[in-house]
Amino acid sequence: MNPPRPAVKAAGLRKSYGKHVVLGGVDLDHPAGTISLLGPNAAGKTNTVRIRTTFIHASSGDMSVAGHGVTHGPRTAIRVAKT
């Protein structure tokens, strides 16, 4: 039996504004039914959520929601997340 695919998955997610790096290679693997994103101030939590919800684009790396890439197909990911 195959393990269930993660609800939210990120690999090497990076975001920078000019020379200012705000995400430096985030890796996530959230199973379905879980919600957690903990870290100290300025750890990149808000930018990670903004990338996941397609409000901003990642500088590099990949992120998917329910198996649909938010870095390459954000409209599909949003539609799946709302169902």
C-alpha positions in Angstrom: 0.0 0.0 0.0 1.4 3.4 -1.0 1.6 6.1 1.8 -0.8 9.0 1.3 0.7 12.0 -0.5 1.3 15.0 1.6 -1.3 17.8 1.7 1.4 20.4 1.5 4.9 19.7 0.3 7.8 22.1 -0.3 11.4 21.3 -1.5 14.1 23.9 -1.5 11.7 26.8 -1.3 13.5 30.1 -1.5 12.4 33.8 -1.6 14.5 36.9 -1.8 13.8 40.5 -2.4 16.9 41.8 -4.1 19.8 40.8 -2.0 17.6 40.2 1.1 16.9 36.5 1.5 13.7 35.8 3.5 13.4 32.1 2.8 16.6 30.1 2.5 15.6 26.6 1.3 12.5 25.5 3.2 11.5 21.8 3.1 8.0 20.9 4.3 6.0 17.7 4.3 2.6 18.2 5.9 0.2 15.2 6.0 -3.5 15.8 5.3 -5.5 16.9 8.3 -2.6 18.8 10.0 -2.0 22.5 10.2 1.2 23.7 11.8 3.9 26.2 10.9 5.9 27.2 13.9 9.1 29.2 14.2 10.6 32.3 15.8 10.0 35.8 14.5 11.4 36.4 11.0 11.7 32.7 10.3 9.8 33.0 7.0 6.4 31.6 8.1 4.4 34.4 6.5 6.2 34.3 3.2 5.8 30.5 3.1 2.0 30.9 3.6 2.0 33.7 1.0 3.7 31.4 -1.5 1.4 28.5 -0.7 -1.7 30.7 -1.3 -0.1 32.2 -4.5 0.0 35.8 -3.2 3.7 35.9 -4.0 5.9 33.7 -6.2 8.9 31.7 -4.9 12.3 32.7 -6.2 13.2 29.0 -6.5 12.2 25.6 -5.3 8.9 23.7 -5.6 5.7 23.7 -3.5 2.5 21.7 -4.0 -0.9 21.7 -2.3 -2.8 18.4 -2.7 -0.4 17.3 -5.4 -0.8 20.5 -7.5 2.1 22.8 -7.9 1.7 26.3 -6.7 4.9 27.5 -8.3 3.8 26.2 -11.8 0.0 26.0 -11.6 -1.4 28.2 -8.9 -5.0 28.4 -10.2 -5.4 24.7 -10.0 -3.9 24.5 -6.5 -6.3 27.2 -5.2 -9.3 25.5 -6.8 -8.4 22.2 -5.3 -7.7 23.7 -1.8 -11.2 25.3 -1.8 -13.1 22.0 -2.5 
